[in-house]
Amino acid sequence: MSIPFIDLKTQYRQVEEAVKKGIDGVLEHGAYIMGPEIPELEAKLAEFSQTDFGVGCASGTDALLMALMAQGVGRGDAIFTTPFTFIATAEVVSLLGATPVFVDIDPVTYNIDPDDLRRKISYVRNNRADLKAKGVISVDIFGQPADYDAIEPMVHNSGLFLIVDAAQSFGAVYKGRPVCSIGDMACTSFFPAKPLGCYGDGGMVFCHSEEARTLLHSIRVHGMGLDKYDNDRIGINGRIDSIQAAVLLAKFAIFPGELTKRQEVADRYAALLSSIDGLTPPVIAEGSASAWAQYCVLARDTEHRTECMEKLKEAGVPSVIYYPKPLHLQKAFKSLGYAEGDFPIAENVAGRIFALPMHPYLAAEDQEAVVSPLAG
Ligand SMILES: *Cc1c(COP(=O)(O)O)cnc(C)c1O
């Protein structure tokens, strides 16, 4: 028996015809760059997210980079975010010469802890004359929305901006609000393994004003002005390919149904895991719906995690650790001067967490086969 961690082949069977037709359409019309599929996708995903505008781009990383550039982030700016995320969230901050300031996470949702965020903002204001508190990047880790009722007023009363890193949470909802409608800008990724994935790299920034959209359009194409060879600012080559937009249009048609299926898979896991001692299943906050990018459980400690993952491996079940090393302990961020012990919750969770197979097409009997090696 072999259970894939994420089953993109079964999904492909559902959309094969539409994907081929979409790609064929691009090959026929020949607008490989900025073809008509892109505005169509932007409009559809903005509408689905109950927000104003979407700007397609080359990856989730570029989405974050473009959003920070649109906010004018540069040297001397402090950007607050969590150390328990994929490297890209903080990497783009450093790439612009700004300084990531890490904030510990909530022990239940693993998302940025609003109380620690308040402390870190005032720490920077009172103790770091070299830095200007400028903005916050919240991350909806594993697909679960962050605590926006606590974060949004704090961020705005402090005069900061809020960027939502929704790379894992496209389709998630916070108290009736799709996550990509939250914040000054929200960024998502269409990397193949994300809830809505293409067949390559892709991403999107969501924003609320014509002005922000125009600015993002300019940043996306080398800072262009009204004319293509007018350059108003420094930008990037951040376009999404027409072919990837065509793939996404085909896959988006089945995406709402897939979200429902992911929730069913999560519910079945929760029921199966309830009888297993020492493993903590994910807890979704009241009023939130996760996009279930990952289904992560907490072991008692690191040794227990190793045992569990060994048992799964013996049974032919893949499992993965997201994320084994918090960002403040990464060599790439050594110059920030953090040390072990600085973010006790993030470090504790990183030492205990592991992810089980999760995708919309996971059958009930396969889930039983995933969980049974963990019993006893
Ligand atoms: C995947 C991911 C990104 C980066 O997206 P890419 O499309 O791979 O560039 C950023 N942030 C988080 C939280 C992610 O999971």
Ligand as a Chemical Component Dictionary entry (heavy atoms), coordinates in Angstrom:
data_LIG
# 
_chem_comp.id                   LIG 
_chem_comp.type                 NON-POLYMER 
_chem_comp.pdbx_formal_charge   0 
_chem_comp.three_letter_code    LIG 
# 
loop_
_chem_comp_atom.comp_id 
_chem_comp_atom.atom_id 
_chem_comp_atom.alt_atom_id 
_chem_comp_atom.type_symbol 
_chem_comp_atom.charge 
_chem_comp_atom.model_Cartn_x 
_chem_comp_atom.model_Cartn_y 
_chem_comp_atom.model_Cartn_z 
_chem_comp_atom.pdbx_ordinal 
LIG C1 C1 C 0 4.691 28.619 0.115  1  
LIG C2 C2 C 0 4.789 29.795 1.002  2  
LIG C3 C3 C 0 5.315 31.023 0.566  3  
LIG C4 C4 C 0 6.001 31.192 -0.763 4  
LIG O1 O1 O 0 5.256 30.846 -1.872 5  
LIG P1 P1 P 0 6.010 30.418 -3.236 6  
LIG O2 O2 O 0 4.893 30.410 -4.241 7  
LIG O3 O3 O 0 6.608 29.084 -3.016 8  
LIG O4 O4 O 0 7.016 31.459 -3.542 9  
LIG C5 C5 C 0 5.272 32.098 1.436  10 
LIG N1 N1 N 0 4.760 31.980 2.678  11 
LIG C6 C6 C 0 4.270 30.824 3.133  12 
LIG C7 C7 C 0 3.692 30.767 4.510  13 
LIG C8 C8 C 0 4.265 29.686 2.332  14 
LIG O5 O5 O 0 3.790 28.534 2.801  15 
# 
loop_
_chem_comp_bond.comp_id 
_chem_comp_bond.atom_id_1 
_chem_comp_bond.atom_id_2 
_chem_comp_bond.value_order 
_chem_comp_bond.pdbx_ordinal 
LIG C1 C2 SING 1  
LIG C2 C3 SING 2  
LIG C2 C8 DOUB 3  
LIG C3 C4 SING 4  
LIG C3 C5 DOUB 5  
LIG C4 O1 SING 6  
LIG O1 P1 SING 7  
LIG P1 O2 DOUB 8  
LIG P1 O3 SING 9  
LIG P1 O4 SING 10 
LIG C5 N1 SING 11 
LIG N1 C6 DOUB 12 
LIG C6 C7 SING 13 
LIG C6 C8 SING 14 
LIG C8 O5 SING 15 
# 
